Amino acid sequence: MGGTKRLMEEREEDESYGTGLLVNAGAAKRCEVHGYLLDREDSGAAEEVVEEFAEERGRDEAEERVKAALANAGMECPGCHRK
């Protein structure tokens, strides 16, 4: 496997891990029907996730991963919104 592909996989794993931490901390949730990630706009919970993730990856990378995960989260589920 090439270096670029490996980096992309690591990045996806980190983002997925960050998403899980956001959900567990209450900063985000998943639509029960469609599974889309929804931002709960809880900056305190998001900061807790950054702190927890920073212990493993460093503060800058933790902030980047949490920011990326939240960038993929919407305020409402696009699947539910279409109804």
N, C-alpha and C positions, 0 to 999 in steps of 0.2 A: 504494500500500500504506500502510495506517495505521501510526502510530508504535508502537502496542502490538504489532501483528503483527511489525513489524521487530525490536523488542526481543526478542520471543519467539524469532524465528528466530536472532538473534545469540546468545541464551542457549543454544539447542539446538546451534548450531555450536561454541560454546565448550565445552559439556559433551562433545560428540563429540570435539573436539580433546583435551580433558583425558583422556578415556577412552583415546584412542590413545596418549597419553603414558604413562598408567599401564600399559598393556599392554607398550609398548616398554621401560619401566623395570623390568618384572617385578613391579610392585605388584599387577597384576591379570592375568587371562588370560581367554580366551574358551573356552567349551565347544566342543570340536572337532566335536561332533555337532549341537548345537542353537544355538550362537552366543551363549548367555547369558554375561554378564560375571560373572566369579568373583573375589572378593577373595582375594588370597594373603596378606593380613595382614603385609605387609612395610612397616612404617612408615618405614624408611629410604628405600626406593624411592619411597614416596608423597611424602616430604619433598623428594626430588630433583625430582619432578615439580612440586611447588609452586614450588620455586626457579626451575626452567626457565620455567614459565608466568608467574611473577611478573615476569620480565624484560620480558614483553610487555604484561601487563595490570595489574600492581601486585599486591602481596602479598595484600591483603584479597580481591580478586576471584579470585586464583589459589586461595587456600584455599577459598573458597566453591565454585568450580567443581570442584575435586578432591573436596571433601566430597560434593557432589551426585553426582558420578560414582560414588564409592564407596558412596553410599547406595543406588544402583541395582544394586550388585553383591551377589551372594549368596555364601554359603560353599559351596553345592553347586548344581548345575544342577537346576532344577525338572523339566526334561524327563527327565533321567537318573534322578532320584530316584523318579519315578513307576513305573519298571520294577520 
